[in-house]
Amino acid sequence: MLYTFSQSTYNTEELAGYLNQITSQDALVLWQDAVLLPLKHPQLFNNLNVPVMLLQIDVEARNLTEKLASTLANSQLISLQELVNVTTQFHPQFAL
């Protein structure tokens, strides 16, 4: 399953509930304002068993490249083309 998050306004319990559903067979993509989530909730993202993919254009637009690299060890910046590839590899999609 592909989990995509686009917002940064989830409360901790709600977000933890979603993230606890993710397994090693799944993929997680943060885009738009959701690239801020690992900075707002580092304890939740540092314990994930899957890499966190962040849309590079959104990370750069918010000038977060260095900050996220030092905060989130299991992260990977991806391009729009790579996002398209991820969406073809993982389905169904759970989008918030």
SVG drawing of the C-alpha trace seen along z (x, -y; Angstrom):
<svg xmlns="http://www.w3.org/2000/svg" viewBox="-7 -28 29 34">
<polyline fill="none" stroke="black" stroke-width="0.4" points="0.0,0.0 1.1,-3.5 0.6,-6.1 0.7,-9.7 0.4,-12.7 0.0,-16.2 -0.9,-18.1 1.0,-19.1 -1.9,-19.6 -2.5,-16.1 -2.5,-15.8 0.0,-13.3 -2.5,-10.5 -4.2,-10.7 -0.8,-10.6 0.5,-7.8 -2.6,-5.8 -2.0,-6.2 1.8,-5.5 1.2,-2.4 -0.6,-0.8 2.4,-1.0 4.3,2.2 7.6,3.0 5.7,4.0 4.4,0.4 5.7,-2.9 5.3,-6.4 5.5,-9.7 5.3,-13.1 4.6,-16.0 3.2,-19.6 3.1,-20.7 3.5,-17.2 7.2,-17.5 7.1,-19.4 5.7,-16.4 9.1,-14.8 10.1,-18.1 6.9,-18.4 6.7,-14.7 10.3,-13.4 9.5,-10.6 7.0,-9.1 9.1,-9.2 12.3,-7.9 10.7,-4.7 9.2,-3.8 10.3,-0.5 10.0,-2.0 12.0,-4.8 10.2,-8.1 10.2,-9.5 9.8,-13.3 9.0,-15.2 12.2,-17.1 10.5,-20.1 8.4,-20.6 11.4,-20.2 13.4,-22.7 10.6,-25.2 10.5,-25.2 14.3,-25.3 14.3,-22.2 16.9,-20.0 19.6,-20.2 17.3,-20.3 15.4,-17.1 18.7,-15.3 20.0,-15.9 16.6,-15.1 15.4,-12.1 17.9,-9.4 15.6,-7.1 14.5,-9.7 14.9,-9.9 14.2,-12.9 12.4,-11.9 11.6,-13.8 8.2,-14.1 9.2,-11.3 10.2,-9.1 6.9,-9.8 5.1,-8.6 7.2,-5.4 6.3,-4.8 2.6,-5.2 2.8,-2.5 4.6,-0.1 2.4,-0.4 -1.3,-0.2 -3.9,-0.8 -3.2,-4.3 -4.1,-5.8 -4.0,-9.6 -4.4,-12.2"/>
</svg>
